[in-house]
Amino acid sequence: MPDPVLAYIAPEIPGLSSTFVYKEIYILEDLRLKVEPFSIHAPMVTTGDSRQEALARRTTRVYGQGKAKLFRSHLHFCFRNPLRYWRLATTVVTDAISVLPDLKTAIGLCYRGVIAPCLARELSRRKVDHCHVHFAHVSTDIAMYSSLLSGIPFSVTAHANDLFQRGYLLPRKARRAAFISTISRFNIGWLQDKGIPADKLRLVRCGVDSREFSARQYRRQHEVFRFGFLARLVEKKGLNILLDACLLLKQRGIKFKLEVAGDGPLWDKLQSQVSTLGLQAEVSFLGAIANTEVRAWLEQIDCFVLPCCRDSAGDMDGIPVALMEAMLTGIPVISTSVSGIPELVIDGETGQVADPTPDSMAKCMHSLIGVEPEELVARVARAQKLVAGEFDIHRNTLHLLEEIKQSLADKASGNTARAGLKAT
C-alpha cells in the first residue's frame, strides 16, 4: 500500500503554544510523506525560523475563506452529492440540539457545519487519504463534518482542555472517527468513563524531541536552593499554591529562592499575593522568556516545580511538555498527582509528586533540598531515560502513523468497526 496523503488540522499551524503539532508535520515530511496543513486561525510564526515561515506560507486557513468560495463549495456538494449534503445538514442540527441549553456551543457547531464544505472540497481536490486532527473541540468539529461530505476518514489527538472543559459530543466524535489517540493512560480511562469503547482509543504520547537535549548530570547550582517555575500564569498551573507553600518554608526557617518565568492574566494577582505573604526577598518574577532561552534558564536552577491543579472551571493539564524539557535538561522536578502527570513524574523514581495543596508541596520542596546529591543524580538519569524512551516525539509520531495506516487498511478491507465509518 503506498504512503497516504495526510491532512493535518489544528487550531493554529504553526502554533507557539503547540509546537508538537508542527514538529509532527516536520517528522512526517522528513519521511517523504505528503502533508497538507490546515489551520483554523491565522498562525503566529517565530521570526527568523525559516522552516516555520515556509510552513505558515503553505498552510491553508479554514476560517476566512470568503463568502464566494463558501457559496461555491455548498453548491458543489448540493448538486454533486445531495444525499451527503442532506446528511451533513441533519447531523449538524441534531448535534446542535443535543448540546442545548449551551447556546454558544450549539451556535458554534452550526457555524462549523457551514464552514465544512470549504474544507471538504479542498481535501478532495488535494486527494487527501486521511485527516489527523489535534484537539477534540473546534478543529475536530470541522473535520468530522467535512468527512461526512468528502468520505475522507479522520482521527483525533485529544489533549486536556479539549476534554476536561470543552469535551462536548465526545461519544459521537469517537463513533465518527477512525480512532481517538490521547496522551495519557489517565485520559484513556477518563474517555472510557464517558462511554467511549476501548477499541476506539489509542495511547500516543505528546512529547519532545529528545535529540535536542544533551545528557547532563545533575549538580547543585546555588548555595541557597533555587526553585524555578515556568508556565502561563493561569489558575490550573497552581502558582498560587506554590506561593503559599513558599510561605510555609519561610516560616520553618528554610532558605530558598523561587524564580517565576511566564506571563498571563493572573500576573497582577500573583504579584499581590507575593507582597501580602511577605515573600519579596524569596520570589522574583522574570516575565515571559523566549523558547530559545528556556534551556539556559533551566540549567541555572536547582529544581523545576510545576504545581498543576484542577481549576474552578474543571480544567487541568495533561502532561506538560515543560516537565519533559526540565527532565531532559537534567533538572530534578516536583509536580502534582493531577491527571496523567504521575505517568511522567514517578514519585521517588523520576521526580517527586505532591498533592495540589500548599502543605504537600512544601513537604516535597523541603525534602528535595535534603536529598543526597548521589540520589538526585540517579533520579535525573532515570528521568532522562524515561522521557527519551516513552515521550520522544519521533517515536510517537511513527506510532501515530502506524495507527493511521492500520485504520486505512481496515477501511480498505471493509472492517468498518475498526475504521470508524459510522456517522451516527
C-alpha positions, 0 to 999 in steps of 0.5 A: 500500500503506498504512503497516504496523503495526510491532512493535518488540522489544528487550531493554529499551524504553526502554533507557539503554544503547540509546537508538537503539532508542527514538529509532527508535520516536520517528522512526517515530511522528513519521511517523504510523506505528503502533508497538507496543513490546515489551520483554523486561525491565522498562525503566529510564526517565530521570526527568523525560523525559516522552516516555520515561515515556509510552513505558515506560507503553505498552510491553508486557513479554514476560517476566512475563506470568503463568502464566494468560495463558501457559496461555491463549495455548498453548491458543489456538494448540493448538486454533486452529492445531495444525499451527503449534503442532506446528511451533513445538514441533519447531523449538524442540527441534531448535534446542535440540539443535543448540546442545548441549553449551551447556546454558544456551543450549539451556535458554534457547531452550526457555524462549523457545519457551514464552514465544512464544505470549504474544507471538504472540497479542498481535501478532495481536490488535494486527494487527501487519504486521511485527516489527523486532527489535534484537539477534540473541540473546534478543529475536530468539529470541522473535520468530522463534518467535512468527512461526512461530505468528502468520505475522507476518514479522520482521527483525533489527538485529544489533549486536556482542555479539549476534554476536561472543559470543552469535551462536548459530543465526545461519544459521537466524535469517537463513533465518527472517527477512525480512532481517538489517540490521547496522551495519557493512560489517565485520559484513556480511562477518563474517555472510557468513563464517558462511554467511549469503547476501548477499541476506539482509543489509542495511547500516543504520547505528546512529547519532545524531541529528545535529540535536542537535549544533551545528557547532563548530570545533575549538580547543585547550582546555588548555595541557597536552593533555587526553585524555578517555575515556568508556565502561563500564569493561569489558575490550573498551573497552581502558582498560587499554591506554590506561593503559599507553600513558599510561605510555609518554608519561610516560616520553618526557617528554610532558605530558598529562592523561587524564580517565576518565568511566564506571563498571563492574566493572573500576573497582577494577582500573583504579584499581590499575593507575593507582597501580602505573604511577605515573600519579596526577598524569596520570589522574583518574577522574570516575565515571559522568556523566549523558547530559545532561552528556556534551556539556559534558564533551566540549567541555572536552577536547582529544581523545576516545580510545576504545581498543576491543579484542577481549576474552578472551571474543571480544567487541568493539564495533561502532561506538560511538555515543560516537565519533559524539557526540565527532565531532559535538561537534567533538572530534578522536578516536583509536580502534582498527582493531577491527571496523567502527570504521575505517568511522567513524574514517578514519585521517588523514581523520576521526580517527586509528586505532591498533592495540589495543596500548599502543605504537600508541596512544601513537604516535597520542596523541603525534602528535595533540598535534603536529598543526597546529591548521589540520589538526585543524580540517579533520579535525573538519569532515570528521568532522562531515560524515561522521557527519551524512551516513552515521550520522544516525539519521533517515536510517537509520531511513527506510532501515530502513523502506524495507527493511521495506516492500520485504520486505512487498511481496515477501511480498505478491507471493509472492517468498518468497526475498526475504521470508524465509518459510522456517522451516527 
